[in-house]
Amino acid sequence: MNEVLGYFLALLIGLVLGLIGGGGSILTVPVLVYLLGINPVIATAYSLFIVGTTSAFGTILNLKKGLVEIKTGIKFAIPSLIAIYLTRKFLVHLLPENIFSIGEFTITKEFFLMTLFAIVMMVASFSMIYDKKIKTETSLQPNIYITFLQMFIVGIIIGLIGAGGGFLFIPALVYIAKLPIKKAVGTSIFIIAINSLIGFSGDICNINPDWSFLLIFTLISIFGIFVGIYINKFINEKSLKKSFGWFVLFMSLFILAKEIFF
């Protein structure tokens, strides 16, 4: 029963990615960990493959619509993909099983990863709920070194939690690269595809993936993103994004409560 529900949620993950350009991927790790019982370290690796492959197909559709700025996407992807690869290749697997203790309470690797994931989910939910109009008019030129550092830090976070990071990339593409919001969304999905698949490649030597499960889950998610992109023009994107933001906030609080109290 859990597996059937998990595959249904795989469809939802792709659907939300196609509808609002992000957010769906942040459901992947909770589904894999809490519903399907997969270890958090393995789940974050699986998430990168699922999100990356699904986003790659979404990118193909967005390219046909002229909504992807490839050169800009690559510039933003380089620092973050370096960080993601190094994080998945070394940092995640170098973390000790028991990181540190506070009295009788031990901070384990799994607890750290899921708590960090919940905090990032909470930040993502606020960006969806309180979606302010983004203005791009500014005479200030972004500092290339600061931008590189920002994207590198984003890459470390994405590498640790296994999410796509669209809610982090979209504002950066609008504010720094001055892209219109629709192109920012399309370019963000392109960056997510590159980063996630590169990040997963860093995990290949450290895990033994269940390819049959992974491919089925990913194929269902890909179908979802095709459906989501198709029906995007028929719905109120802003209202959907805000509603999904509340759902993500609830999920983040659920994860925090489960990790801390249960």
C-alpha positions, 0 to 999 in steps of 0.5 A, a space after each residue: 500500500 505504501 509503495 502504491 501511495 509512493 508512486 502516486 506522490 511521484 506523479 505529484 512531484 513531477 506535476 508540481 515541478 511542471 506547474 510552478 517550476 519548483 517545490 515538487 522536488 522538496 517532497 521527494 526526500 520525505 516520501 522516500 524516507 517516511 513513506 517508503 522507509 529508505 535511509 536518509 543518506 540513500 534517499 537524498 541520493 535517489 532524490 537527486 537522480 529523480 529530480 535531475 532526470 525529471 527536470 531534464 525532460 522539463 528543460 526539453 519542453 521549456 527549450 521549445 518554448 524559448 524559456 531557457 537561457 542556456 549561457 546564464 544557466 551554465 554560469 550559475 550552475 558551475 559553482 553550485 554543481 562543483 559544491 554539490 559534487 564534492 558534497 555528495 562525493 565526500 562530505 555526506 559520507 564523511 559525516 560520522 553516524 553520531 555527530 555530537 551529543 548534548 547530554 543524553 541526546 545524540 545528534 545522528 547523521 540521519 537526524 542532522 540531514 532530516 532536520 536541515 531538510 525541514 528547515 530548508 522546507 520551511 524557508 521554501 514555504 515562506 517564499 511561496 506563501 509570501 510571494 512578493 512581486 520581484 523588481 529587477 530595476 537596479 543600476 548595481 552590477 553583481 559582484 562575480 566573486 560574491 555570486 560565485 560564493 552564494 551559488 557555491 553555498 547553495 550547492 552545499 545545501 542542495 547536496 546535503 538535502 537532495 532537493 532541487 533548489 528552485 526556490 533558491 535559484 529563481 530569485 538569484 536569476 531574477 535579481 542578479 541575471 535580470 531574467 524575466 520570471 518565466 525565463 528564470 523558472 525555465 532556466 532554474 529547471 535547467 540548472 536543477 537538472 545539471 546540478 542534481 545529475 552531477 550530484 548523483 554521479 558523486 554518489 555512485 561509488 558510495 551507494 548501490 542503487 535499486 535501479 528498478 525502483 528508481 527508474 519506475 519512480 522517475 518515469 512516473 515523475 517525468 509523466 507528471 512534469 509533462 502533465 504539469 507543464 501542459 495544464 500550467 496555462 489553464 490554472 492560477 499559478 499564484 494561488 496554486 503556489 501559495 496553497 502548496 507553500 502552506 502544504 510544504 510548511 505543514 510538512 516541514 513542521 511534521 518532519 521537525 516534530 517527528 525527528 525531535 519528539 519521536 
